[in-house]
Amino acid sequence: MKSPLLSLPGAVPGEGPDEGVAAHYGDLFREQRALADGTGFVDLSHRGVITVTGEDRLSWLHLLLTQHVSELPPGQATEALILSPHGHVEHALYLVDDGGTTWAHVEPGTQQALLAYLESMKFSYRVEAVDATDAYAVVHLPAGSITPVPPGTVARETPFGRDLFLPRARLEEFAAQAAPAIGVLAHEALRIEAHRPRLGLETDHRTIPHELGWIGTAVHLNKGCYRGQETVARVQNLGKPPRRLVFLHLDGSEVKLPGHGAPVRLASEGPDGRQLGFVTSSARHHELGPIALALVKRNVPVDADLLADTTAAAQEVVVEP
C-alpha cells in the first residue's frame, strides 16, 4: 500500500519490507536526532492492522497468543506472538484494547495470513476479526512528543512512544499538523539501538522466542496453554536456545553496511572462516555510527571479535548465552 506522504518534499521511497512509505526525507541523521528528541512523526502506514471485536475477544485471544491478555486493561499496550506447533515464531502482534475492540498492528503483508489463522480458530466464540488495513494507518509519535492525538484516535503507548491507529483518510491532515515527517530508516536505527527484534528480519523459519529476548516482553511464562507452549516451557526449564541475538558495533571505515543475511564469522578466522550466524538488521546511527543486530550460535564467546560479512564488528550481549 503506497502512502500519500511519499509526495512530501524530499521523500525517498523505502525498500524491502518498508516499501510503500518513505525511507527518509532528505536528511537521515537530522531525522534521527529529531526522533530521539521527541519531535516529528513516522509514517508506518504500510503496516497491517487487525481489529477484533466481540465480548469473547480477550479470552479468545488469550488462548491463541503467547501473552496474558484475558484481563488486559483498556489502553494498556502489550506485545504477543503466535507460534507454530513446534514453537517457531510465525506472527508478532503489537496490541492495545480500547474497551470494545482489540487493535493490533503487524508486519506489512502478514495480516492476511494472520487473519486466516484467526478465522480458523473462531469455533463458537463470539468474536469478529477484521483486516482494517484499508481503513486505518499506523503513525508513530516518539516518546516525549507533544503532538496532540486527534480526538477519538486509538493510541498504543509504550516507553518508545505512541503508535496511533489513525483513519487512513486523515493521514495527510495529521502529517501537516505533526511535522516534521521522519522516515523509517531513522525509526529502524533507533529500534536496532534498543535491541528490539522485528519479525522477518530478526526471525527465520526456525526462530524461537528465547533467541531474541522476547521472553517477558511478548511471552508470558505463567499462563495457560497455547500453540507452541511446550517448546517454550522445555527450553525455559530444561535447555538453552541454540542461537542468541547480539548487537554489533561495526567498523566505521567501511562504506557499505552488511545487509540482511550477511554471514557472521570469528574475526580470528577471517572472511573464509566458519559461518556462525547472520546479520539481521543494520543501520547508520547518528551517534553510534554503523550498527547492526545479528543472530549467532549460542556458544560464540561473548568477548570474541567478529566479522559481519567483511566488516569488523564488536559484539554486545543482548541475549545471555
N, C-alpha and C positions, 0 to 999 in steps of 0.2 A: 504494500500500500504506500503510494508516494505522498509525502507530506506537502501541503501547500506552502510550508515555510521554506522549502527549497528555492522559492522565488525571492527570498530576502537577499539584500546586497551581500556579496562575498560568499554565499553558501556554496560549499563543495560537497557533492553527494557522498554518503558513506558507501562502504563496500561490504561484501560478505553478509554476515548476519545483521548488519546495521544498514543494509541497502534500504533506501526509501526515506531516510532522514539525512540531515546534514552532518558530515564528519566534523567540519569546522566552518567558521565564517570569516576566515582570513588571517587569524592570529591565534594559533593554538595555545601558546603559553599565556597570553593575556586572558584567554577564556578560562584556562585552568586556575589562574590566580583569582579571577572573579568568582568562580565556583567555590574555591576554597575560602574565600572571604564572605560567602553567603549572598552573593548578588547574582542576578540573572536567572535563567531557567534553561532546562534541557528538554528538547523535543524528543520524546520517546514514543511518538505516535505510531511507530511501526510495530510495537509490541502487541501481542494478543491480549484481549480482555474477555474474561469469562465471568458471568454472574450466575449465582444460584439462589433461587427463592423457594419459599415453602416452609411450613412450620417444622419439618424434619431436617432442614438443611444442615444444621451444625452437627446433630447426632449422626447423620448420614455421612457427612464429610469426615467425621471423626473415625469412622470405620475404614476409610479408604486412605487417609493421609498418615504420614509419619508423625505429625504434630498433634498435640492435645488441643482440640478445638470445640469439644462438646459444650463447653461453658465459656467460649470466647466472648468477652465483654464488647459491646458496641464501641467502635473507634480504636480498639487495640490492634496494632499491626502484628503480624506473625509471618513466618515462612514455613513452607511444608514441601515435602517430596512425595511423589508416587514412585514406588519401586516395582521392579519385575518380581515374579515369584522367587527368583534366585537372589533378590536383594540388590540388584543393579538399578541405578538411578535412571528413571525414564522421563520424569517431569519435575520441574521446580515451580512452585506457585508462591506468589507474594500477595498475601491476603489481608483483608480487613472486612469486618461486618458492620453494617450501619444500623442494625436492629431489625431490619426486614429483609435485607439482601446481603449475601456474601459476595464480595468483589475480589477478583484475582487478576493480576497481570502476569503474563508468561512470555517465554521467548518467541520472537516472531516466527510465524508459520507452524508453531506447535499446538495452537489452540484447537485445530480440527481433530487431531489425534486424541488430545485430552478430552474433548467433548464426546468423542465416540466411546472412549472408555467409561466416562461418567454415565452416559446413556445406557451402556451395557450393564451397569451396576445399580440402576434405579429400583428394580423389583417393585415392591408395593410401597416404597417410601413416598411421602408427599413432598416432592421436590421437583423443581424445573431448572435445568442447566441450559444456559443460552450463550452462544458466541455473540458477544456485544461489541466486537472489534469495529464493525462498520459504524456504530453509533457513538463510541467513546474512544478518546485518545488519552494516552498516558503522558503526563508532563511532570518533570521533576523539578522541585524547588530545593535548593541546598539548605543545610542546617544553618539557622540564623537568618534566613530570608525574612524580610519584612513585607514581601509582596502579598497583598491580601488574597485569600482564597475566595473565588466567586461564590456567592450565596447558593446553597443547595448542592455544591460540588462535594463529592465523597473524597476525603483525603486519607492517605495512609501515612502516618507519621512515624519515623524511625530516627535513631541517632544520626543517620546520614542525611536526613532531610525529609521532605514530604513528596509522596507520589500522588498526583491528582488524577482522578478519573473524570476527565473534562469532556462534556459533549463535543463531539468532533466538529460540529458546525460552529463552535465558538473558539476554535483553536487560533485563528488569525486575530480575532479580537483580543484574546488573552495575551498573545505574543506582543501586541502593541502596548499593552499596559505593563507587562512584566520584563521588558527589555533590560539588559541585552540578551539576545539569543546565544546559547552556548552549544557547541557541537558535541556529538557523542564521544569523540576522541578524548576530550577533556574529562568527561564523565568516566570513561574507561580508565584513564590514567589514575584517577582518584580511587576507583574500585580496586585496581591492582595494588596501589599503595596500601589499601585497607585489607588486603589479603582475602577479598571476598570472591568466592568461586561463582562461575557462570555456566549454566547448562549449555552444552555444545562446544564450549571452549575448554573448560577445565575437566569436562567429562568425556568419556568414550563409552563403548558398549559394555564395558565390564567395571565401571566405576561403582564403588560402594561409598556410602556417606562418610565413613570414618576417614577415608583417604583425603578428604577435602576440608575437614573440620566442620562438617555440617551437624555433627552430634552436638546437641544443646541448642543450636540456633534454628535448625529445621527438623530435628528428630528428637522426640520426647521418649526417654527410656523407660518411663513408668506409666505406660498406657496400655490399653488392650491390644488385641491382635489386629494386624493389617498385613497386606500382602508384602512379603519380603522380610517380615519381622524376625523370622528365625535366623536369617543371616546376620542381621543387625545384632541380635542378642548373642549369637555364638561368637562373633568377632569381638564384641564388647567384653564378654565374660571369660572366654577361653583362648582367644587367639589375638593376632595382631594384623592390621591391614597390610596387604602386600606392597602398597605404594604410599607415598606421602607427598603432600603439597609443600613446595618451597618457594620462597621469594628470592629473586635474583637481582643483585646489583650488577649491571652489565658494564663492560669496558666502554667508556665514553668516547674513545678514539675511533670506534667503528662507525662507519657512515650508515650502514644498513642494520635494522633491527632483525633479530631472528624471528621468523614467522611461526604461526601456529603449526605444531608438529615437528619443528626443527629438533634434531637429536640432541640430547644432553649426555655428555661423557665426562670422565675424570680428566682434568687438565693434565695430570701427570702421564696420561696415556696418549694424549694428543688427539687430533681430529680423526685418526683411524682406529681409535680405541673402541672398547665395547660400549654400545648404547645402553645407558642406564635409566633413560626416561625421555621426556619430550617437553618442549616449550608449549604452554597452553595459551598464554596471552603475553603481549609485550606492548610497551608504550614509552614515549619520551615525557618525563615528568619535569615540571617547571623548577623544582628544587633538587630532586634526587638524580636527575639525568635519566639515562635509559634504564628501564626496569622491566622485570618480567615475572610471571608465575610459571612454575614447571611442576610436573608430576614425575617423581623419581622413585626408584626402588627403595624400600624401607631401610635396607642395610647400607645405603650410601652414607659414609661418615658425615656427620653434621658439620665438621670443620674442613671438609675437602673442598679445594678449589675446583671449579667445573668449567666446562666449555659448553656454551649454548650455540650449537652449530660450530662456527669457528670463533665465536666471541667469548673472551674470558669473562667468568661470572663468579662472584662471591655469593654464597647462599646464606639465607636467614631462615631459621626454622619457623614453619607455620604449624605443621602437624608433627608432634613429637614421635620419634621412631619407637 
